[in-house]
Amino acid sequence: MVFDYILEVNGTDNIFWIFYVMNLILSAIAYQLGFAKKLPIGKTIIVYILLMIGTFVITIFSTVMRMPTIECLIVIILVLGIYRFRLHRERKHRKEVQEDQA
């Protein structure tokens, strides 16, 4: 779906790099929502370098094999976003209950 739209709008020029940037941005958002922890700056740089390398491989699947990686990343981001929102609400509710008991 996304592949056909981007192909229609941009043609075949630079399609790999368009998908690479889209996959990289969506992967970084998914990482931040689901897996990121406070790390020292050096380790954070290493994590994002490895994310960039992994995204390159995913982009090959996305463009050459036409696998729906962007669509899957969007669903992952939605699910993780809902999870983080519910977790935030639950923690806020627990904090309010503890304050009322004190």
C-alpha positions in Angstrom: 0.0 0.0 0.0 2.7 2.5 1.0 5.1 1.2 -1.5 2.7 1.7 -4.4 1.8 5.2 -3.2 5.4 6.3 -2.9 6.2 4.7 -6.3 3.3 6.5 -7.9 4.3 9.9 -6.4 8.1 9.8 -6.7 8.7 7.2 -9.4 11.7 4.9 -9.0 14.3 7.7 -8.4 15.7 7.4 -4.9 13.0 5.0 -3.8 15.5 3.0 -1.7 16.6 6.1 0.2 13.1 7.3 0.7 12.1 4.0 2.3 15.4 3.9 4.3 14.6 7.3 5.9 11.0 6.3 6.6 12.0 3.0 8.1 14.7 4.6 10.1 12.4 7.2 11.6 9.6 4.7 12.3 12.1 2.2 13.8 13.6 5.0 16.1 10.1 5.9 17.3 9.3 2.2 18.0 12.6 1.8 19.9 11.8 4.9 22.0 8.3 3.8 22.8 9.1 0.2 23.6 12.7 -0.5 24.5 14.7 2.6 25.2 16.3 3.0 28.6 18.5 5.7 30.1 22.0 4.9 28.7 25.2 6.8 28.7 25.8 8.8 25.5 28.4 6.4 24.0 26.1 3.4 24.4 23.2 5.4 22.9 25.3 6.3 19.9 26.2 2.6 19.4 22.5 1.6 19.7 21.5 4.1 17.0 24.3 3.1 14.7 23.2 -0.5 15.0 19.6 0.6 14.4 20.8 2.3 11.2 22.5 -0.8 10.0 19.5 -3.0 10.8 17.2 -0.5 9.0 19.3 -0.8 5.9 18.6 -4.6 5.9 14.9 -4.0 6.5 14.8 -1.5 3.7 16.1 -4.2 1.3 13.2 -6.4 2.3 10.8 -3.4 1.9 11.9 -2.4 -1.5 13.2 -5.5 -3.3 10.9 -8.1 -1.8 8.0 -5.7 -1.3 7.4 -6.7 2.3 5.1 -4.4 4.2 7.7 -3.2 6.7 6.4 0.4 6.9 2.9 -0.8 7.6 4.1 -3.1 10.3 6.1 -0.4 11.9 3.1 1.9 12.0 1.1 -0.8 13.7 3.9 -1.5 16.2 4.0 2.3 17.0 0.3 2.4 17.5 0.3 -0.6 19.8 3.3 0.6 21.8 1.8 4.1 22.0 -1.5 2.7 23.4 0.5 0.6 25.9 2.5 3.6 27.1 -0.6 5.7 27.4 -2.4 3.1 29.5 0.7 2.5 31.6 1.0 6.3 32.3 -2.7 6.5 33.3 -2.4 3.5 35.6 0.7 4.9 37.3 -1.0 8.3 37.7 -4.1 6.5 39.2 -1.9 4.5 41.6 -0.1 7.7 42.7 -3.4 9.4 43.4 -4.7 6.4 45.4 -1.5 6.4 47.5 -1.8 10.2 48.1 -5.5 9.7 49.2 -4.5 6.9 51.6 -1.7 9.0 53.2 
